[in-house]
Amino acid sequence: MPSNGSVSDAPITQFINCRILKEHTLQREDLWVRDGRILDPEKLFFDEQGYADRRLDCGGAILAPGFIDVQLNGGYGVDFSTPSEDPGAGVAFVAKKILEHGVTSFCPTLVTSPPSVYHKVLPEVKVQSGGVHGAGVLGVHLEGPFISLEKKGAHPEQFLRTFGGSGGVRPLLEVYGGLDNVSMVTLAPELAGSQSVVEELSQRGITVSLGHSVANLSQAEEAVRQGASFITHLFNAMLPFHHRDPGIVGLLTSDRIPAGRSVFYGMIADGIHTNPAALRIAHRAHPAGLVLVTDAIMAMGLPPGRHTLGQQVIEIQGLHAYVAGTTTLSGSIATMDMCVRHFQQASGCSVPEALEAASLHPAQLLGISHQKGSLEYGCDADLVLMDDQMVLEATFISGVEVWRK
């Protein structure tokens, strides 16, 4: 129990000798944490006459918000779309392992599957806070099955669905079994009946993402007007950019986005899914919307060879993951820290910009930037400690060390 005049009995930790990411720059400043949240030191000193109970010397390293991955299909031999006896245990296992890559919160992602899989898995994957046990779960990202046949990518064709004529989210409730603990749905906006689905999902506070789609720009803009706010892995599984109709890609510079609204877009910066020149085009067109995602599959952290992703067999060759027997890419085996470093090198952006693409931007997308993705006073003290090359040294959740190199 602290012996100072602080209003709380909780101990105060002071991170010293660090450069913290604040207001889009690295600032040489201490960071104060109490009760899992970032403290305003002026209030502590002047209002409470309090001081730190523990000082943690960061050795001049960078201290930044923990990474948030909104598209993670599995890893380390666990595939979230393959029902096991205990799906929650699989998610917990991956949540623990990704701490070493700086991920402090994530959205477990289910690819196109039969209804029986959703009905079994979804009730077992609950929103929960992170800690020593693993990264926090922000809700499930349902990628499919309401997507385009032409742009299905690695999604199994036999389980694709349309919305039918009922309007609203009824077809989704039938397929998924419910929308509790769902944070995001990826769908193709050109499917008949999509407008009412987008509108109702948005009203329920679920992020709607456009992807695996042959939508033209006007269809994409209409979906944004209805509430869509994200693009799933930009450039991948959508019509290629064309100057007369840029398709979904055109949302990055569209002048028909409603006032006060932002469109974010996911980028798999693994050096394989997106050519560095394409990555630079997207970043320069709309830097504030770029969200780094791993789109990692169960083979992340596994050796080369054949593995299972949902209903498909996947082959790992080097850093490539293919649908077995084809040249179709099937998610990545990249880790988030690797994506952050590659994005910074390939785009030539600043270190703060690269870090914000994996923290602030995904938090803004999900509407939680008052709580995560930032080191502003009052935010959760989910942190990564790293050197100047952005190589991780330690990960913290709520100010508690959960992993160290």
Disulfide bonds with the S-S distance in Angstrom:
none
